[in-house]
Amino acid sequence: MNRTKRLWRYPITRLITMAAVLVMLLGFAGYTSRTTTHAAGNNACQLDSAQGNIKHVIYVQFDNVHFMRDNPHVPSDLEQMPNLLNFMTNNGVLLSNHHTPLIAHTATDILTSLTGVYGDRHGVPISNSFRYFNPDGTSNPGVSFAYWTSPLFDPSSPPVQTDTTFNMLTASGQNAPAPWVPYTRAGCNVGSVATANTILENTSIDIPTVFGANSPEAQEVKNNPGQAFADFVGIGIHCAQNNAICSPSNTGKSDLLPDEPGGYTGFNGLFGHKYVAPIISPNGPLKDLNGNVIQDPQGHVGFPGFDGMSAAVSLSYVAAMQEHGVPVTYSYISDAHDAHPSGPAYGPGQAGYVQALKSYDNAFGSFFKRLQSDGINKSNSLFVFTADEGDHFVGGQPSPAGCNGVTTPCTYSQIGELNANMAGLLATEQGVTTPFKAHSDSAPTVYITGNPARDNQTITRPFERAVGKLTAVNPMTGNTDTLTKYLADPVEMKLLHMITADPARTPTLTMFADPNYFLFAGAPNCSTPCVTQQAGFAWNHGDVSPDINTTWLGIVGPGIRAQGVNSSVWSDHTDIRPTMMELLGLRDDYSHDGRVLFEVMKDSALPKVIRQNRAFFTQLAQVYKQINACVGKLGLATLAVSTKALESGSSSDDSTYTKLENQLISINNQRDALAAQMIALLEGSEFNGQPFSDHQTQQLIAQGQALLKSV
């Protein structure tokens, strides 16, 4: 609660005196604007937490900030941010056994966290870009970041787009339900600070989608593209129905969601810093927590770019929104291990990295103090913090030996990912010149020209065997490395929740490579070296590797047990959404792939049926996660089987491939049917308090355990 609103609890004589003091300190205009907008926002917002005491929601998602150490001598990112780490561990819980979906990249990870479903149900399982097949068998690029209702974003120039399905796509081919809807239907305005696809991501396709192709905003894009990006991209508010903040007089636009279950009419949004800043900073330009006017590196006042979202910038937007009638905020903070905006990459303990983390720590210290002075704290607010994914550092040993970065800076003579030309290596090592394109990555998705069937014996199968045999001489060590760790074709990708309702987006295969390498499809030769070290990038992700797929989740607020660091609960990003909905007393119009993390919740925040049967629900939930999560036991086991299948056989005998693929298809069918029963039982009890049968639960647990043992 804002401290100026709390004045109304004082006797009128004291109120007059204190109001006069505040006018002198703050200026009359600032005082009145903060009071009226904040009060209006909170009175309208009707969250329905168990005890009725949650009035604010503050969700923060980092890009690549780590809880675990990347070097045993160097404190981890969170250890170097004690203001945040202590806030979580002293007041709530930090889950350190938390996981990503696949592919583990920013867009997929954040969208999975926001929705509680995997990429096959929100439409973006491959990121941060992908490709799609054209009708003639060629493929075009697609970008994973586009506004929620935009069509697939193909940045080709000149335009040659052949696929105009929604970027955010359900399993039935409709526009995916939007994550702000339960809040706005409850009367709560929702602020979005650089959070994937909930704001405009670009000025190419998102401007005409939201404002119209002939709008003044579209004209600004043509006349002044740099300022237009700062004005309209990255920042937004989705308003409750008929809320004045998003009125047409404030340049509010209809918040259109064409396929939202139950309909969604009469709601408006503000899109862009240009329209949001006057609401949340009515007395002048919005400043970051260090007092600097927020602007991009070219001096355009407004959104500073996604790589410019330092903690001081992002948290300033959050605080200002919370103070001006926007009690629910979702925000994104850039990584600290790169020198933004243009690099280079830092290694653990390197001076620039340590300095960035120190600035982040200072920003969180200022942020928590500011919120406390506004009356926003752990007693009346739900705080959620997480990171999209972990990283794999690619570099040599630091110098001096044993440096910790904090008192003794580390330096690196070798640093940077190893870039490998797949096409060149295939041609020079094995004579394979099959034409293909790839989404360049440490987990590249491959699109063979012509879009041949997965079991095509003259094109696809020889290509897959060849990819499985790829090697490269490591420039750092001189050793010959096997590049392929895992292979997945559409059969396994379906099991890993990577196949969408749009068949044009389905790759021929996904290669999960040695995480030191970043692969691309270049020329089919090595006239220029096929393997080089790229110093500009040193932190790989997307791949299947514990340091990438293991991340963390912190939750503080009413209904959360003070557990400190909890490493016993296995969770992933799909669990964030249902847990938040349960704590807030809200409902989505769809079932989740994740489950409520009731192990970290107080009894008072849970339905009676779960309180009385915690042991049963815990066991069922744990088995459910291991059969359904992308990097659960079943996912990793079947990925190993898929790799064996795709690498097996010859032109004369491919029986092992056929046998193993059929097994995977059967396992997938069993898993889907069993997981559907499990989540129906879990969500029925979690959200509706439905009773359950002990016998049914025990049967489901036994079937899940048997399925895990069968692989």
C-alpha positions in Angstrom: 0.0 0.0 0.0 1.3 3.5 -0.9 2.2 5.5 2.2 0.1 8.5 1.0 -3.0 6.3 0.9 -2.4 5.1 4.4 -2.7 8.7 5.7 -6.5 8.3 5.6 -6.2 6.2 8.8 -5.1 9.3 10.8 -7.4 11.8 12.5 -8.2 14.7 10.3 -6.1 17.2 12.2 -3.0 15.1 11.8 -3.9 14.4 8.2 -4.0 18.1 7.3 -0.6 18.7 9.0 1.1 15.6 7.4 -0.4 16.4 4.0 1.0 19.9 4.1 4.4 18.4 4.9 4.2 16.0 2.0 3.2 18.8 -0.4 6.3 20.7 0.5 8.5 17.6 0.2 7.0 16.1 -3.0 5.4 18.9 -4.8 1.6 19.2 -4.9 1.2 17.7 -8.4 3.3 14.7 -7.7 1.5 14.0 -4.4 -2.0 14.2 -5.8 -1.2 12.1 -8.9 0.4 9.3 -7.0 -2.4 9.2 -4.4 -5.3 9.1 -6.9 -3.9 6.7 -9.4 -2.5 4.2 -6.9 -5.7 4.2 -4.9 -7.8 3.7 -8.0 -5.7 0.8 -9.2 -5.7 -1.1 -5.9 -9.4 -0.6 -5.1 -10.4 -2.1 -8.4 -8.0 -5.1 -8.3 -9.7 -8.0 -6.6 -7.2 -10.8 -6.1 -8.6 -13.7 -4.2 -5.8 -15.2 -2.1 -6.7 -17.6 0.7 -6.3 -14.9 3.4 -7.2 -12.0 1.2 -3.9 -10.2 1.9 -2.1 -10.3 -1.5 -2.6 -6.9 -3.2 0.5 -6.8 -5.5 2.2 -9.2 -7.8 5.9 -8.7 -8.8 7.3 -11.2 -11.2 10.9 -10.8 -12.3 12.7 -13.1 -14.8 16.4 -12.8 -15.5 18.3 -13.7 -18.6 21.0 -16.2 -17.5 21.6 -15.4 -13.9 22.9 -18.3 -12.0 22.5 -19.7 -8.5 25.1 -22.4 -8.8 28.8 -21.5 -9.3 30.4 -21.6 -12.7 33.8 -21.7 -11.1 34.2 -23.2 -7.6 36.3 -20.3 -6.5 34.0 -17.5 -7.8 30.8 -16.7 -6.0 27.7 -17.3 -8.1 25.6 -14.6 -9.6 23.1 -14.7 -6.8 25.8 -14.9 -4.2 27.1 -11.6 -5.6 23.6 -10.2 -5.3 22.9 -10.6 -1.5 20.1 -8.1 -1.5 18.0 -10.4 -3.7 19.4 -13.7 -2.4 18.8 -12.9 1.2 15.3 -11.5 0.5 14.3 -14.8 -1.0 16.0 -17.2 1.4 15.2 -15.2 4.6 11.5 -14.6 3.7 10.5 -17.4 1.4 11.9 -20.2 -0.6 14.6 -20.6 -3.4 14.1 -23.8 -5.3 17.5 -24.8 -6.7 16.3 -28.0 -8.4 14.3 -26.1 -11.0 14.5 -26.8 -14.7 13.9 -25.5 -18.2 11.8 -26.9 -21.1 13.4 -27.6 -24.5 14.8 -25.9 -26.4 16.3 -23.9 -23.4 16.4 -20.4 -24.9 15.0 -17.1 -23.6 11.7 -17.0 -25.6 10.7 -20.6 -25.0 11.6 -20.5 -21.3 9.9 -17.2 -20.5 6.7 -18.1 -22.5 6.6 -21.5 -20.7 6.9 -19.7 -17.4 4.2 -17.2 -18.2 1.6 -19.8 -19.5 2.4 -23.0 -17.6 2.4 -25.0 -20.8 5.2 -26.3 -23.0 6.0 -25.1 -26.4 3.7 -27.5 -28.3 0.8 -25.7 -26.6 2.0 -22.1 -26.7 3.6 -22.3 -30.2 7.2 -21.4 -29.5 9.2 -24.6 -28.6 12.2 -23.5 -30.7 13.9 -20.2 -30.1 15.1 -17.5 -30.2 14.5 -18.0 -33.9 13.4 -20.9 -36.0 12.6 -21.8 -39.6 9.5 -22.9 -41.4 9.1 -24.9 -44.6 7.6 -23.3 -47.7 5.2 -25.3 -50.0 8.1 -25.8 -52.4 10.3 -27.5 -49.7 12.6 -24.5 -49.1 12.6 -22.9 -45.7 12.4 -19.3 -44.4 13.5 -17.8 -41.1 11.1 -17.0 -38.3 11.6 -15.0 -35.1 10.3 -16.3 -31.8 9.7 -12.8 -30.4 6.5 -11.2 -31.7 3.5 -9.7 -30.0 1.0 -12.2 -28.6 -1.5 -11.7 -31.5 0.9 -11.2 -34.3 1.3 -13.7 -37.1 4.6 -15.6 -37.5 7.4 -13.0 -37.9 9.5 -13.7 -41.0 12.2 -10.9 -41.3 13.1 -11.8 -44.9 13.8 -8.8 -47.1 12.2 -8.5 -49.5 9.2 -10.2 -47.9 8.6 -13.7 -49.1 6.4 -15.0 -46.2 4.3 -18.0 -46.9 3.1 -18.9 -43.3 0.8 -16.4 -41.6 -0.4 -18.5 -38.7 -0.3 -17.0 -35.2 3.2 -17.0 -33.7 1.6 -17.9 -30.3 -0.3 -21.0 -31.2 -2.3 -23.6 -29.3 -2.2 -27.3 -30.0 -5.5 -26.9 -31.9 -4.1 -24.0 -34.1 -5.7 -21.1 -32.3 -4.1 -18.0 -30.8 -2.8 -19.0 -27.4 -4.6 -17.7 -24.3 -2.9 -14.6 -22.9 -1.3 -14.7 -19.5 -2.7 -11.3 -18.3 -6.3 -12.3 -18.8 -7.1 -13.7 -15.3 -5.7 -10.5 -13.8 -7.5 -8.0 -15.9 -10.8 -9.9 -15.5 -10.3 -9.6 -11.8 -10.0 -5.8 -12.2 -6.2 -5.6 -12.1 -4.0 -3.7 -14.5 -1.0 -5.6 -15.6 2.3 -4.0 -16.5 4.8 -5.7 -18.8 8.5 -4.7 -18.8 10.3 -6.3 -21.7 8.6 -9.6 -21.0 8.5 -11.9 -24.0 5.6 -11.3 -26.4 3.4 -9.6 -23.9 4.7 -6.3 -25.3 5.6 -5.2 -28.9 8.8 -6.9 -29.8 9.6 -5.2 -33.1 8.4 -2.4 -35.3 8.0 -4.6 -38.4 5.0 -6.8 -37.8 3.8 -5.8 -34.3 3.1 -2.1 -35.2 0.6 -3.0 -37.9 -0.9 -5.7 -35.7 -1.6 -3.5 -32.8 -1.8 0.1 -34.2 -2.7 -0.5 -37.9 -0.6 -0.3 -41.0 -1.7 3.3 -41.7 -1.5 4.5 -38.1 0.6 7.5 -36.9 2.8 5.0 -35.1 3.4 3.2 -38.4 4.3 6.5 -40.0 6.8 7.2 -37.2 8.5 3.9 -38.0 9.0 5.1 -41.6 10.2 8.6 -40.6 12.2 7.9 -37.5 12.7 4.2 -36.9 15.1 4.6 -34.0 12.8 6.8 -32.0 9.8 4.6 -33.0 11.5 1.5 -31.5 12.2 3.5 -28.2 8.6 4.8 -28.3 6.6 1.6 -28.9 8.6 -1.5 -28.2 9.2 -3.3 -24.9 6.8 -1.6 -22.5 3.1 -2.0 -22.0 0.1 -2.1 -19.7 -2.9 -4.4 -20.1 -5.8 -2.8 -18.3 -8.8 -4.0 -16.5 -12.1 -3.4 -18.3 -13.0 0.3 -18.6 -9.9 1.3 -16.5 -9.1 5.0 -17.1 -5.3 4.4 -17.4 -5.9 2.8 -20.8 -8.6 5.1 -22.0 -8.6 6.4 -25.5 -7.7 9.8 -24.1 -4.4 8.2 -23.0 -4.0 6.6 -26.4 -5.2 3.3 -25.2 -5.9 0.7 -27.9 -8.3 -2.2 -27.9 -6.5 -5.2 -26.3 -7.7 -7.7 -28.9 -7.4 -11.5 -28.2 -9.3 -13.2 -31.0 -9.4 -16.7 -29.6 -9.5 -16.1 -25.9 -11.6 -18.7 -24.2 -14.8 -17.1 -22.9 -14.3 -14.0 -25.1 -12.4 -10.8 -24.3 -14.1 -7.5 -25.2 -14.0 -4.1 -23.7 -10.4 -4.2 -22.6 -7.7 -1.8 -23.6 -3.9 -1.6 -23.4 -1.2 1.0 -23.6 1.7 0.0 -25.8 5.1 1.6 -25.6 7.1 3.8 -23.4 5.7 6.9 -25.2 2.3 6.2 -23.8 3.1 4.4 -20.5 5.7 6.9 -19.2 3.3 9.8 -18.8 1.1 7.6 -16.6 3.8 6.2 -14.3 6.1 9.2 -14.4 3.8 12.2 -14.7 6.3 14.8 -13.5 9.0 14.3 -16.1 11.1 11.7 -17.9 11.2 8.3 -16.3 14.6 7.7 -14.7 16.3 4.5 -13.7 17.1 3.7 -10.0 20.4 5.6 -10.4 18.7 8.8 -11.4 19.5 8.6 -15.1 16.9 9.3 -17.8 16.0 6.0 -19.5 17.1 6.1 -23.1 18.8 3.8 -25.7 22.5 4.0 -26.5 21.8 6.4 -29.4 20.1 8.9 -27.1 16.5 8.1 -28.0 14.5 8.7 -24.8 12.3 5.7 -24.1 12.8 1.9 -24.1 16.5 1.2 -24.1 16.4 -2.1 -26.0 16.2 -5.6 -24.5 19.9 -5.7 -23.9 19.6 -2.4 -22.1 17.3 -3.8 -19.4 19.7 -3.7 -16.5 18.3 -4.2 -13.0 18.3 -0.4 -12.4 16.2 0.2 -15.5 13.8 -2.7 -15.4 13.1 -2.4 -11.6 12.5 1.4 -12.1 9.7 0.6 -14.5 8.3 -1.9 -12.1 8.4 0.4 -9.1 6.8 3.3 -11.0 4.0 1.0 -12.3 3.3 -0.3 -8.9 3.1 3.2 -7.5 0.7 4.4 -10.2 -2.2 2.0 -10.4 -0.6 -1.1 -11.9 -0.5 -3.7 -9.0 0.6 -6.6 -11.2 3.9 -6.4 -13.0 6.0 -8.8 -15.1 9.6 -7.8 -15.9 12.7 -9.0 -17.6 16.3 -8.2 -16.7 19.2 -8.7 -19.1 22.1 -11.0 -18.3 25.2 -9.7 -16.4 27.9 -11.7 -18.2 28.0 -9.6 -21.3 29.1 -6.0 -21.8 25.9 -4.7 -23.3 25.0 -3.6 -25.9 27.9 -4.8 -28.1 30.0 -7.2 -26.0 32.4 -8.7 -25.3 31.5 -11.7 -23.1 33.0 -12.0 -19.6 34.2 -15.1 -17.9 33.4 -15.9 -14.2 35.1 -13.5 -11.9 36.2 -11.1 -14.6 36.1 -7.5 -13.5 33.3 -6.4 -15.8 31.1 -9.3 -14.7 31.7 -8.6 -11.0 31.0 -4.9 -11.5 27.7 -5.7 -13.4 26.5 -8.0 -10.6 27.4 -5.3 -8.0 25.3 -2.8 -9.8 22.4 -5.3 -9.9 22.8 -5.9 -6.2 22.7 -2.2 -5.5 19.6 -1.9 -7.7 17.7 -4.5 -5.8 18.7 -2.9 -2.5 17.2 0.4 -3.7 14.2 -1.4 -5.2 13.2 -3.2 -2.0 13.6 0.0 0.1 11.4 1.9 -2.3 8.7 -0.7 -2.3 8.9 -0.8 1.5 8.4 2.9 1.7 5.3 2.5 -0.6 3.9 -0.1 1.7 4.6 -3.0 -0.7 6.3 -5.9 1.1 6.2 -9.6 1.8 3.1 -9.3 3.9 0.8 -8.0 1.1 2.7 -9.0 -2.1 3.6 -12.1 -4.1 7.2 -11.9 -5.3 8.4 -14.4 -7.9 12.0 -14.4 -9.2 13.5 -16.8 -11.7 16.0 -17.1 -14.6 15.1 -18.3 -18.1 17.9 -20.9 -18.2 21.5 -21.6 -17.1 24.5 -21.4 -19.3 27.6 -23.4 -20.3 30.7 -21.3 -20.1 33.2 -21.8 -23.0 36.7 -20.7 -22.1 40.0 -21.8 -20.6 41.2 -21.6 -17.1 41.3 -18.3 -15.3 44.4 -16.5 -14.2 45.7 -16.2 -11.5 44.8 -19.7 -10.3 42.3 -19.7 -7.5 41.1 -16.1 -8.3 37.6 -15.4 -6.8 36.7 -12.3 -8.8 35.6 -10.3 -5.8 39.0 -9.6 -4.2 41.2 -11.0 -7.0 39.9 -10.4 -10.5 40.1 -13.3 -13.0 41.4 -12.9 -16.6 41.1 -15.3 -19.5 43.5 -15.9 -22.4 41.0 -18.2 -24.0 37.3 -17.3 -24.1 34.5 -17.8 -26.5 32.2 -20.4 -28.0 33.4 -22.7 -30.7 31.6 -21.9 -34.0 31.3 -24.9 -36.3 30.1 -25.0 -39.9 27.9 -28.2 -40.0 27.7 -28.1 -43.8 31.4 -27.8 -44.3 32.2 -30.6 -41.8 29.6 -33.0 -43.3 31.1 -32.4 -46.8 34.8 -32.6 -45.8 34.5 -35.5 -43.3 31.9 -37.7 -45.0 31.2 -36.3 -48.4 27.6 -35.4 -47.5 26.4 -32.4 -49.5 22.6 -32.7 -48.9 21.2 -29.2 -49.1 19.8 -27.9 -45.8 19.3 -24.9 -43.6 19.6 -24.7 -39.9 18.5 -22.6 -36.9 22.1 -21.8 -35.8 22.6 -22.9 -32.2 24.3 -25.2 -29.8 21.1 -27.2 -30.3 20.6 -26.5 -34.1 17.3 -27.5 -35.7 17.8 -28.8 -39.3 15.5 -28.2 -42.2 16.5 -30.4 -45.2 15.5 -28.8 -48.5 12.5 -30.6 -49.9 11.1 -31.4 -46.5 11.6 -35.2 -46.9 9.8 -37.7 -44.7 11.6 -38.6 -41.4 12.2 -42.2 -42.6 13.3 -41.3 -46.2 16.0 -43.8 -46.9 17.8 -41.8 -49.6 17.9 -38.4 -48.0 16.9 -38.1 -44.3 18.3 -41.3 -42.8 21.8 -41.0 -44.4 21.9 -37.4 -43.3 21.0 -38.3 -39.7 23.7 -41.0 -39.5 26.3 -38.5 -40.8 25.3 -35.9 -38.3 25.8 -38.4 -35.5 29.4 -39.0 -36.6 30.4 -35.4 -36.8 33.7 -34.4 -35.2 35.8 -31.3 -34.8 39.3 -30.4 -33.6 38.8 -28.2 -30.6 40.9 -24.9 -31.0 41.3 -24.6 -27.3 42.5 -28.1 -26.5 43.7 -29.6 -29.8 41.5 -32.7 -29.1 39.1 -34.2 -31.5 35.6 -33.8 -30.1 32.4 -35.7 -31.0 29.9 -33.0 -31.7 26.6 -34.8 -31.4 25.4 -35.6 -27.9 21.7 -36.3 -28.7 19.5 -36.4 -31.8 15.7 -36.0 -32.0 13.5 -36.4 -35.1 9.8 -35.5 -35.0 9.0 -38.7 -33.1 11.1 -37.7 -30.2 10.5 -34.0 -30.5 6.8 -34.7 -30.0 7.6 -36.5 -26.8 9.7 -33.5 -25.8 6.7 -31.1 -26.5 8.5 -29.5 -29.5 5.9 -30.1 -32.2 3.4 -27.3 -32.8 0.0 -27.3 -34.6 1.7 -25.7 -37.6 3.4 -28.5 -39.6 5.5 -26.1 -41.5 7.5 -25.3 -38.4 8.4 -28.9 -37.7 12.2 -29.4 -38.4 13.7 -32.5 -40.0 15.7 -33.1 -36.8 17.2 -31.4 -33.8 20.9 -31.9 -32.9 21.8 -31.4 -29.2 25.5 -30.7 -29.6 28.6 -30.6 -27.3 27.7 -27.4 -25.4 31.1 -25.9 -26.2 30.0 -25.6 -29.8 27.6 -23.3 -31.7 26.7 -24.8 -35.1 25.5 -23.2 -38.3 25.0 -24.1 -41.9 27.6 -22.4 -44.0 29.3 -23.3 -47.3 29.7 -27.0 -48.0 33.5 -26.8 -47.7 36.2 -25.7 -45.2 37.9 -23.2 -47.5 37.6 -20.9 -44.5 38.1 -22.8 -41.2 35.1 -24.8 -40.3 35.8 -24.4 -36.6 36.8 -21.1 -35.0 36.6 -19.5 -31.6 34.2 -16.5 -31.3 35.3 -14.3 -28.4 32.1 -12.2 -28.6 30.0 -15.1 -27.1 31.1 -17.3 -24.3 27.9 -18.6 -22.7 26.0 -21.3 -24.6 22.5 -22.5 -23.9 19.6 -24.3 -25.7 21.4 -27.6 -25.3 20.8 -30.6 -23.1 23.3 -30.2 -20.3 22.8 -29.9 -16.5 24.4 -26.4 -16.3 21.9 -25.2 -18.9 18.7 -27.0 -18.0 19.0 -26.5 -14.2 18.0 -23.0 -13.0 16.3 -21.6 -9.9 13.0 -20.2 -8.7 12.4 -17.9 -5.7 9.0 -17.2 -4.2 8.2 -14.8 -1.3 4.8 -13.7 0.0 1.6 -14.7 1.9 1.0 -18.5 1.7 4.7 -19.4 1.1 6.7 -21.3 3.7 10.0 -19.8 4.8 12.2 -22.7 3.7 15.4 -21.0 2.5 17.1 -23.0 -0.2 15.1 -26.1 -1.1 16.9 -28.6 -3.4 14.5 -31.5 -2.8 11.6 -30.4 -4.9 12.0 -31.1 -8.7 10.2 -28.4 -10.6 10.3 -26.7 -14.0 9.0 -23.6 -15.6 5.5 -24.9 -16.2 5.0 -25.1 -12.5 5.3 -21.4 -11.9 2.0 -20.4 -13.4 -0.3 -22.8 -11.6 1.4 -22.1 -8.3 0.9 -18.4 -8.8 -2.8 -18.9 -9.8 -3.4 -21.0 -6.7 -1.8 -18.4 -4.4 -3.8 -15.6 -6.0 -7.1 -17.4 -6.1 -7.3 -16.9 -9.9 -8.0 -19.4 -12.7 -6.8 -19.9 -16.3 -9.2 -21.1 -18.9 -7.1 -24.1 -19.8 -5.3 -26.9 -18.0 -1.6 -26.5 -17.3 1.3 -28.8 -18.1 2.7 -27.8 -14.7 1.4 -28.4 -11.3 1.0 -26.4 -8.0 4.2 -26.5 -5.9 2.3 -27.2 -2.7 5.4 -28.5 -1.0 6.5 -24.9 -0.5 3.0 -23.6 0.4 1.4 -23.2 3.8 -1.7 -25.2 4.7 -3.7 -22.0 4.8 -3.1 -21.4 1.1 -4.2 -24.9 0.0 -7.5 -26.6 -0.5 -8.6 -28.9 2.3 -8.2 -32.0 0.1 -4.5 -31.3 -0.5 -3.8 -30.4 3.1 -5.2 -33.7 4.2 -3.5 -35.8 1.6 -0.1 -34.1 1.1 1.8 -37.4 0.9 -0.4 -38.8 -1.9 -0.3 -35.6 -3.9 3.5 -35.2 -3.4 4.2 -38.7 -4.8 1.7 -38.2 -7.7 3.1 -34.8 -8.6 6.7 -36.1 -8.5 6.0 -39.0 -10.8 3.9 -36.7 -13.1 6.9 -34.3 -13.5 9.3 -37.1 -14.4 7.1 -38.6 -17.1 6.0 -35.2 -18.6 8.8 -32.7 -18.2 11.1 -32.2 -21.2 14.2 -32.9 -19.1 12.5 -35.3 -16.6 13.6 -38.9 -16.4 11.4 -40.1 -19.3 12.4 -37.2 -21.6 16.1 -37.8 -21.1 15.8 -41.6 -21.4 13.8 -41.4 -24.6 16.2 -38.8 -26.0 19.0 -41.4 -25.6 16.9 -44.0 -27.3 16.1 -41.6 -30.1 19.9 -40.8 -30.6 20.6 -44.6 -30.9 17.8 -45.0 -33.4 18.9 -42.1 -35.6 22.5 -43.1 -35.6 21.8 -46.7 -36.3 21.4 -48.7 -39.5 22.6 -48.6 -43.1 21.2 -48.3 -46.5 20.7 -52.1 -46.5 19.3 -52.6 -43.0 17.4 -49.9 -41.0 15.5 -52.3 -38.8 16.9 -51.0 -35.5 15.7 -47.5 -36.4 12.2 -48.8 -37.2 12.0 -50.8 -34.0 13.1 -48.0 -31.7 11.0 -45.4 -33.4 7.9 -47.5 -33.0 8.8 -48.0 -29.3 9.1 -44.2 -28.9 5.7 -43.7 -30.6 4.1 -46.2 -28.2 5.8 -44.6 -25.2 4.6 -41.2 -26.3 1.0 -42.4 -26.6 1.1 -44.0 -23.2 2.7 -41.0 -21.6 0.2 -38.5 -23.1 -2.8 -40.6 -21.9 -1.3 -41.1 -18.4 -0.2 -37.5 -18.0 -3.7 -36.3 -19.0 -5.2 -38.4 -16.2 -2.7 -37.2 -13.6 -3.0 -33.5 -14.3 -6.8 -33.7 -14.4 -6.7 -35.2 -10.9 -4.1 -32.7 -9.6 -5.8 -29.6 -11.0 -9.3 -30.8 -10.0 -8.1 -30.9 -6.4 -5.8 -27.9 -6.6 -8.3 -25.4 -8.2 -11.7 -27.0 -7.5 -11.1 -28.8 -4.2 -12.4 -32.0 -5.8 -12.1 -35.2 -3.7 -10.1 -38.1 -5.2 -9.8 -41.8 -4.9 -6.8 -43.3 -3.0 -7.0 -46.3 -5.3 -7.1 -44.2 -8.5 -4.1 -42.2 -7.3 -2.1 -45.3 -6.4 -2.9 -46.8 -9.8 -1.7 -43.7 -11.6 1.5 -43.6 -9.5 2.2 -47.2 -10.3 1.6 -46.8 -14.0 3.9 -43.8 -14.1 6.7 -45.7 -12.3 6.2 -48.6 -14.6 6.5 -46.3 -17.7 9.7 -44.9 -16.4 11.2 -48.3 -15.9 10.2 -49.4 -19.4 12.6 -47.2 -21.1 
